[in-house]
């Protein structure tokens, strides 16, 4: 299968300039990179802790509160099934929220850092 798309820059035999290890270290210690890390950690750490707590609550309830988990809500649907399905729902919700956060905050910051590094190389 062939395409009519142009090759990416630097792939037609001309090597692209690559940043040096010193440039990577300089960027790593820059305020822009620190802001990027803070933005990521401020989002990821609290959600990770919340999800692990929610998961452990589900496991502990399943282990030690069998009567409560077996409570029928309607038909053959009980509390355990609803909370178990809630685990899947929160997993997808967190993935969606992270995707939005990354697109809105992390990607622009990382793109600016990348452009500056490529310009300096």
Helices and strands as residue ranges (DSSP letters): H 21-28, H 31-64, H 66-69, E 72-74, E 77-78, H 79-101, I 102-106, H 107-120
